[in-house]
Amino acid sequence: MVVTLATLGFTGNEIRRSQLALDNEQNVERVFTDLSWALAITFGDLRAAQQAYVAAGQDRPYWIATASSHLETVRSSLDNLRRLAITPVSVEALDAAAGAVADLEGLDGRAREHVGLEQSLLASDLIFTDGLQLVARADANIELARAAERTTRNETIRAARSSQAALAISAAGISILAVLLLAPVKRKDGPIPLESLDTESTEALPPGTLGLSLDDRRVASGLDRAPISGTEEADTLPAITASDTGAPPGDEGREPVPDLRVAADLCTDLGRLTDTSELPALLARAATLMNATGVIVWVRDSSGHALRPAIGHGYTTRTLSRMGSIPEDGDNATATAYRSARMQVVAGNDMSSGALAAPMLAADRCVGVLSAELREGWESSDAVQATVAIMAAQLATLLSGDTPAEKAAPSAEARG
């Protein structure tokens, strides 16, 4: 348990740290993308300002100042992108973009000289030919850097997610192992070692009973321990039976527990049922699992206000036909289970068997009832009741719409 808790704590801390790193990577990638797109917009504004101060009728000093401001913004943005870049490809692309901006800045200076000398045609030629090529080259390199950064950071995020999943799976495996190791194991009845008994309890036992099981000790404590000699010993000792000890023989007296593996296999086969002809065999297996003499699946009849036996095990077809329908408001366990949507338990006695009636619940209604007649008091076992409820739930999935149970057996009237 200590190792499990330590592992869970370490795993949780590592996943938290990894998630913080992932958040930081995503934030940086988002900032890089935003800056690159803002830089592309700034290039467009710079181009517009350069074209304006060579156009006729424009305020040239204003547009020249605006172009200078945009050039400064471009240089600052490129510096910020370089600080955020982590891949050699993006760094190289940003350096190439910076070279294009430097050439563009020199071209802008020459264009301004031509404008000052009233040589607007030469200035326009520089801006609309060489300037356009330089801006396009810078834009292409910035786009290359943006794509390289996005690809690299996405790969980093995927690797971190895989690492988180591996940590979580490892922690879950260790936790499951710890639960299995800590699960209580039922001890077999057997001798109680001497060291487990205190002095008081040891003195209370008759001589010679150490090493016997608890039931043997109870038997031995009631025996006449007077010595018997010769061959009379075998004829004189009374026969010790379960009734003499006050304890039931064998496993009797313990709460019945159906085989969960058999129940799981049965539920799996019910879920995979495709042929209604297989349903009677599955009901036979369910009856064996629950120690039942008979099992019946009750469904609503055509009137919608009564239940009829659709299919069963342990009863002949004639018997099922003679049962007929029972009203849903009837005074019996099956009708009560249908109305209340709760399992009904009928306790058995020496003269009659016990029974369980489990409602088969669909998403919005009760679609029928699974009733079972049980032997040897199995109806009072919580484990048996849970098993019957599981069977009923599994059958309920088959009874929505055109039920396999209704297809598997003709109506009671048809059988009659």
C-alpha positions as CSV (number, residue, x, y, z in Angstrom):
1,M,0.0,0.0,0.0
2,V,2.9,2.4,0.8
3,V,4.5,1.6,-2.5
4,T,1.2,2.1,-4.3
5,L,0.5,5.5,-2.7
6,A,4.1,6.6,-3.4
7,T,3.8,5.5,-7.0
8,L,0.4,7.3,-7.4
9,G,1.9,10.5,-5.9
10,F,4.9,10.4,-8.1
11,T,2.8,9.7,-11.2
12,G,0.4,12.5,-10.4
13,N,3.2,15.0,-9.8
14,E,4.9,14.0,-13.1
15,I,1.7,14.3,-15.0
16,R,1.1,17.7,-13.5
17,R,4.6,18.9,-14.4
18,S,4.2,17.5,-17.9
19,Q,0.9,19.3,-18.3
20,L,2.4,22.6,-17.2
21,A,5.2,22.2,-19.8
22,L,2.6,21.3,-22.4
23,D,0.6,24.4,-21.6
24,N,3.7,26.5,-21.9
25,E,4.5,25.0,-25.3
26,Q,1.0,25.7,-26.5
27,N,1.1,29.3,-25.3
28,V,4.5,29.9,-27.0
29,E,3.3,28.4,-30.2
30,R,0.1,30.5,-30.1
31,V,2.2,33.7,-29.5
32,F,4.5,32.8,-32.3
33,T,1.6,32.3,-34.7
34,D,0.0,35.5,-33.7
35,L,3.2,37.5,-34.1
36,S,3.8,36.0,-37.5
37,W,0.4,36.9,-38.7
38,A,0.6,40.4,-37.3
39,L,4.0,40.8,-39.1
40,A,2.3,39.8,-42.4
41,I,-0.3,42.5,-41.8
42,T,2.4,45.1,-41.1
43,F,4.1,44.2,-44.4
44,G,0.8,45.0,-46.1
45,D,0.6,48.4,-44.3
46,L,4.2,49.1,-45.2
47,R,3.6,48.4,-48.9
48,A,0.5,50.7,-48.8
49,A,2.5,53.6,-47.2
50,Q,5.4,53.2,-49.8
51,Q,2.9,53.3,-52.7
52,A,1.1,56.3,-51.2
53,Y,4.2,58.6,-51.0
54,V,5.0,58.1,-54.7
55,A,1.4,58.7,-55.7
56,A,0.3,62.1,-57.0
57,G,-1.6,64.3,-54.6
58,Q,-0.6,62.5,-51.4
59,D,0.9,64.0,-48.3
60,R,4.4,62.6,-48.9
61,P,6.0,63.6,-45.5
62,Y,3.1,61.8,-43.6
63,W,3.4,58.6,-45.7
64,I,7.2,58.6,-45.4
65,A,6.9,58.8,-41.6
66,T,4.3,56.0,-41.6
67,A,6.5,53.8,-43.7
68,S,9.4,54.4,-41.3
69,S,7.2,53.4,-38.4
70,H,6.1,50.2,-40.1
71,L,9.8,49.3,-40.9
72,E,10.6,49.7,-37.2
73,T,7.6,47.5,-36.2
74,V,8.8,44.9,-38.7
75,R,12.4,44.8,-37.2
76,S,11.0,44.5,-33.7
77,S,8.6,41.7,-34.6
78,L,11.4,39.7,-36.3
79,D,13.6,40.0,-33.2
80,N,10.7,38.7,-31.0
81,L,10.1,35.8,-33.4
82,R,13.8,34.9,-33.2
83,R,13.7,34.7,-29.4
84,L,10.7,32.3,-29.6
85,A,12.0,30.1,-32.3
86,I,13.4,26.6,-31.2
87,T,14.0,24.8,-34.5
88,P,17.0,25.4,-36.8
89,V,14.7,25.6,-39.9
90,S,12.6,28.4,-38.4
91,V,15.8,30.3,-37.2
92,E,17.3,30.1,-40.7
93,A,14.0,31.2,-42.3
94,L,13.7,34.2,-39.9
95,D,17.3,35.2,-40.7
96,A,16.5,35.2,-44.4
97,A,13.4,37.3,-43.7
98,A,15.5,39.8,-41.8
99,G,17.9,40.0,-44.8
100,A,15.0,40.7,-47.1
101,V,13.8,43.5,-44.7
102,A,17.2,45.0,-44.6
103,D,17.3,45.1,-48.4
104,L,13.8,46.6,-48.4
105,E,14.9,49.3,-46.0
106,G,17.8,50.2,-48.3
107,L,15.4,50.2,-51.3
108,D,13.0,52.5,-49.4
109,G,15.8,55.0,-48.7
110,R,16.7,55.2,-52.4
111,A,13.0,55.6,-53.3
112,R,12.8,58.5,-50.9
113,E,15.8,60.2,-52.5
114,H,14.1,59.9,-55.9
115,V,11.0,61.4,-54.4
116,G,13.0,64.3,-53.0
117,L,14.4,65.0,-56.4
118,E,10.9,64.8,-57.9
119,Q,11.8,61.6,-59.7
120,S,8.6,59.9,-58.9
121,L,8.8,57.5,-61.8
122,L,12.1,56.0,-60.7
123,A,10.8,55.8,-57.1
124,S,7.7,54.0,-58.2
125,D,9.8,51.5,-60.3
126,L,11.8,50.6,-57.2
127,I,8.7,50.2,-54.9
128,F,6.5,48.3,-57.4
129,T,9.1,45.9,-58.7
130,D,12.0,45.3,-56.4
131,G,10.0,46.2,-53.3
132,L,7.3,43.8,-54.1
133,Q,9.8,40.9,-54.6
134,L,11.5,41.7,-51.3
135,V,8.2,41.7,-49.3
136,A,7.1,38.5,-51.0
137,R,10.4,36.8,-50.0
138,A,10.1,38.0,-46.4
139,D,6.5,36.7,-46.2
140,A,7.5,33.3,-47.6
141,N,10.3,32.9,-45.0
142,I,8.0,33.9,-42.2
143,E,5.4,31.4,-43.3
144,L,8.1,28.7,-43.4
145,A,9.2,29.5,-39.9
146,R,5.6,29.4,-38.7
147,A,5.0,26.0,-40.2
148,A,8.3,24.6,-38.8
149,E,7.5,25.8,-35.3
150,R,4.0,24.4,-35.4
151,T,5.2,21.0,-36.6
152,T,7.9,20.7,-34.0
153,R,5.8,21.8,-31.1
154,N,2.9,19.4,-32.1
155,E,5.4,16.5,-32.1
156,T,6.6,17.6,-28.7
157,I,3.0,17.7,-27.4
158,R,2.2,14.3,-28.8
159,A,5.3,12.8,-27.2
160,A,4.4,14.3,-23.9
161,R,0.8,13.0,-24.1
162,S,2.2,9.5,-24.8
163,S,4.4,9.8,-21.8
164,Q,1.5,10.8,-19.6
165,A,-0.6,7.9,-20.9
166,A,2.3,5.5,-20.1
167,L,2.6,6.9,-16.6
168,A,-1.1,6.6,-16.0
169,I,-1.3,3.0,-17.3
170,S,1.7,2.0,-15.1
171,A,0.1,3.6,-12.0
172,A,-3.2,1.9,-12.7
173,G,-1.4,-1.5,-13.1
174,I,0.4,-1.1,-9.8
175,S,-2.9,-0.1,-8.1
176,I,-4.7,-3.1,-9.4
177,L,-1.9,-5.3,-8.3
178,A,-2.0,-3.8,-4.8
179,V,-5.8,-4.3,-4.6
180,L,-5.4,-7.9,-5.6
181,L,-2.6,-8.5,-3.0
182,L,-4.7,-6.8,-0.3
183,A,-7.9,-8.7,-1.2
184,P,-9.0,-10.9,1.7
185,V,-8.6,-14.6,1.2
186,K,-10.9,-17.0,2.8
187,R,-9.0,-19.3,5.1
188,K,-9.7,-23.0,5.1
189,D,-11.0,-24.6,8.3
190,G,-8.1,-26.5,9.9
191,P,-6.1,-26.9,13.0
192,I,-5.4,-23.9,15.2
193,P,-1.7,-23.8,16.0
194,L,-0.6,-23.8,19.6
195,E,1.1,-20.4,19.4
196,S,-2.2,-18.7,18.3
197,L,-3.9,-19.8,21.6
198,D,-3.5,-17.9,24.8
199,T,-3.0,-19.7,28.1
200,E,-6.6,-19.3,29.3
201,S,-8.2,-20.8,26.2
202,T,-5.7,-23.6,26.1
203,E,-6.5,-24.6,29.7
204,A,-10.2,-24.7,28.9
205,L,-9.7,-27.4,26.3
206,P,-9.8,-31.1,27.2
207,P,-6.5,-32.9,27.1
208,G,-5.3,-34.0,23.7
209,T,-7.4,-31.6,21.7
210,L,-4.6,-29.3,20.5
211,G,-4.2,-29.5,16.8
212,L,-7.9,-30.4,16.1
213,S,-10.2,-28.2,14.2
214,L,-12.8,-26.1,16.0
215,D,-15.6,-28.5,15.1
216,D,-13.5,-31.4,16.4
217,R,-12.8,-29.6,19.6
218,R,-16.6,-29.0,20.2
219,V,-17.1,-32.8,19.6
220,A,-14.2,-33.8,21.9
221,S,-15.4,-31.5,24.7
222,G,-18.7,-33.4,24.9
223,L,-17.1,-36.9,24.9
224,D,-16.6,-39.1,28.0
225,R,-12.8,-39.3,28.0
226,A,-12.6,-42.2,30.4
227,P,-9.9,-44.7,29.2
228,I,-11.1,-47.7,27.2
229,S,-9.0,-50.7,26.9
230,G,-8.6,-53.6,24.6
231,T,-10.9,-54.2,21.7
232,E,-13.9,-52.6,23.4
233,E,-12.7,-49.2,22.2
234,A,-13.9,-49.5,18.7
235,D,-17.4,-50.8,19.8
236,T,-17.8,-48.4,22.7
237,L,-17.0,-45.1,21.1
238,P,-20.2,-43.4,19.9
239,A,-20.6,-42.4,16.2
240,I,-20.1,-38.6,15.9
241,T,-22.4,-37.0,13.4
242,A,-23.1,-33.4,12.4
243,S,-26.2,-33.3,14.5
244,D,-24.2,-34.2,17.6
245,T,-21.9,-31.2,17.0
246,G,-24.6,-28.7,16.4
247,A,-23.0,-27.8,13.0
248,P,-24.3,-28.7,9.6
249,P,-22.3,-31.3,7.6
250,G,-19.9,-30.3,4.8
251,D,-20.6,-26.9,3.4
252,E,-24.2,-26.8,4.6
253,G,-24.9,-23.8,6.8
254,R,-22.8,-21.5,4.7
255,E,-24.5,-19.0,2.4
256,P,-24.7,-20.4,-1.1
257,V,-22.5,-18.5,-3.6
258,P,-22.9,-19.2,-7.3
259,D,-19.8,-19.6,-9.4
260,L,-19.1,-16.1,-10.7
261,R,-17.0,-17.4,-13.6
262,V,-19.9,-19.5,-14.8
263,A,-22.2,-16.5,-14.4
264,A,-19.9,-14.3,-16.4
265,D,-19.7,-16.9,-19.2
266,L,-23.5,-17.1,-19.2
267,C,-23.9,-13.4,-19.4
268,T,-21.4,-13.2,-22.3
269,D,-23.3,-15.9,-24.2
270,L,-26.6,-14.1,-23.5
271,G,-25.2,-10.9,-24.9
272,R,-23.9,-12.7,-28.0
273,L,-27.2,-14.5,-28.6
274,T,-28.2,-14.4,-32.3
275,D,-30.3,-17.5,-32.6
276,T,-33.4,-17.8,-30.5
277,S,-33.1,-21.6,-30.5
278,E,-30.1,-21.2,-28.2
279,L,-32.1,-19.5,-25.4
280,P,-33.6,-22.7,-23.8
281,A,-30.0,-24.1,-23.4
282,L,-28.9,-20.9,-21.8
283,L,-31.9,-21.0,-19.4
284,A,-30.9,-24.5,-18.5
285,R,-27.4,-23.3,-17.6
286,A,-28.9,-20.5,-15.6
287,A,-31.0,-22.9,-13.6
288,T,-28.0,-25.1,-12.8
289,L,-26.1,-22.0,-11.7
290,M,-28.9,-20.9,-9.4
291,N,-29.8,-24.4,-8.1
292,A,-33.2,-23.9,-9.5
293,T,-35.7,-26.6,-10.3
294,G,-37.5,-24.3,-12.8
295,V,-37.0,-20.9,-14.5
296,I,-39.6,-19.0,-16.4
297,V,-39.4,-15.8,-18.4
298,W,-42.7,-13.8,-18.2
299,V,-43.5,-11.1,-20.7
300,R,-46.6,-8.9,-21.3
301,D,-49.3,-10.5,-23.4
302,S,-51.2,-8.9,-26.2
303,S,-53.6,-7.1,-23.9
304,G,-50.7,-5.2,-22.2
305,H,-52.2,-5.8,-18.7
306,A,-51.1,-9.3,-18.0
307,L,-48.0,-11.5,-18.0
308,R,-47.7,-14.8,-19.8
309,P,-44.9,-17.4,-19.7
310,A,-42.9,-16.9,-22.9
311,I,-40.3,-19.6,-22.3
312,G,-39.0,-21.7,-19.4
313,H,-36.8,-24.5,-18.2
314,G,-37.8,-27.3,-15.9
315,Y,-41.4,-27.3,-17.0
316,T,-43.1,-29.2,-19.8
317,T,-44.7,-27.3,-22.6
318,R,-48.1,-28.5,-21.4
319,T,-47.4,-27.1,-17.9
320,L,-46.4,-23.7,-19.3
321,S,-49.6,-23.7,-21.4
322,R,-51.8,-24.5,-18.4
323,M,-50.2,-21.7,-16.4
324,G,-51.9,-19.1,-18.7
325,S,-51.6,-15.4,-18.1
326,I,-51.6,-13.7,-14.7
327,P,-52.9,-10.1,-14.3
328,E,-50.3,-7.5,-13.6
329,D,-52.2,-6.4,-10.5
330,G,-52.3,-10.0,-9.2
331,D,-51.5,-11.0,-5.7
332,N,-48.4,-13.0,-6.3
333,A,-44.6,-12.5,-6.4
334,T,-44.3,-12.3,-10.2
335,A,-47.0,-9.6,-10.6
336,T,-45.6,-7.7,-7.6
337,A,-42.1,-7.7,-9.0
338,Y,-43.5,-6.4,-12.3
339,R,-45.5,-3.6,-10.7
340,S,-42.9,-2.5,-8.1
341,A,-39.8,-3.1,-10.3
342,R,-38.2,-4.8,-7.3
343,M,-37.1,-8.3,-6.6
344,Q,-39.5,-10.4,-4.6
345,V,-38.3,-13.3,-2.4
346,V,-40.6,-16.2,-1.4
347,A,-39.1,-18.1,1.5
348,G,-39.2,-21.9,1.3
349,N,-39.9,-24.4,4.0
350,D,-39.9,-28.1,4.5
351,M,-43.0,-28.5,2.4
352,S,-42.3,-26.2,-0.5
353,S,-39.3,-24.7,-2.4
354,G,-38.4,-21.0,-2.2
355,A,-38.6,-18.7,-5.2
356,L,-37.2,-15.4,-6.6
357,A,-39.0,-13.0,-9.0
358,A,-36.7,-10.4,-10.5
359,P,-38.0,-7.6,-12.8
360,M,-36.4,-7.2,-16.2
361,L,-36.0,-3.5,-16.5
362,A,-35.5,-1.7,-19.8
363,A,-34.6,2.0,-20.1
364,D,-38.2,3.3,-19.6
365,R,-40.3,0.4,-18.4
366,C,-40.4,-3.1,-17.0
367,V,-40.5,-5.6,-19.9
368,G,-41.0,-8.7,-17.9
369,V,-40.1,-10.9,-14.9
370,L,-37.6,-13.7,-14.4
371,S,-38.9,-16.2,-11.9
372,A,-36.9,-19.1,-10.5
373,E,-37.9,-21.9,-8.1
374,L,-34.9,-22.6,-5.9
375,R,-33.9,-25.5,-3.7
376,E,-32.3,-25.8,-0.3
377,G,-33.0,-22.3,0.8
378,W,-30.9,-20.6,-1.9
379,E,-33.4,-17.9,-2.3
380,S,-32.2,-16.3,1.0
381,S,-28.6,-15.9,-0.2
382,D,-27.6,-12.3,-1.1
383,A,-25.2,-13.8,-3.7
384,V,-27.9,-15.8,-5.4
385,Q,-30.3,-12.8,-5.4
386,A,-27.5,-10.7,-7.0
387,T,-26.9,-13.4,-9.6
388,V,-30.6,-13.6,-10.5
389,A,-30.7,-9.8,-10.8
390,I,-27.8,-9.9,-13.2
391,M,-29.5,-12.6,-15.3
392,A,-32.7,-10.5,-15.4
393,A,-30.8,-7.4,-16.4
394,Q,-29.1,-9.3,-19.2
395,L,-32.4,-10.8,-20.4
396,A,-34.0,-7.3,-20.3
397,T,-31.7,-6.3,-23.1
398,L,-33.1,-9.1,-25.2
399,L,-36.7,-8.3,-24.5
400,S,-36.9,-4.7,-25.9
401,G,-38.9,-4.6,-29.1
402,D,-39.4,-8.1,-30.7
403,T,-38.0,-10.2,-27.9
404,P,-36.0,-13.4,-28.6
405,A,-37.9,-14.9,-25.7
406,E,-41.2,-14.3,-27.4
407,K,-39.9,-15.6,-30.7
408,A,-38.4,-18.7,-29.0
409,A,-41.7,-20.0,-27.8
410,P,-45.3,-19.8,-29.2
411,S,-47.9,-18.1,-27.1
412,A,-49.8,-20.0,-24.4
413,E,-52.9,-20.1,-26.5
414,A,-51.0,-21.5,-29.5
415,R,-49.4,-24.3,-27.4
416,G,-52.8,-25.2,-25.9
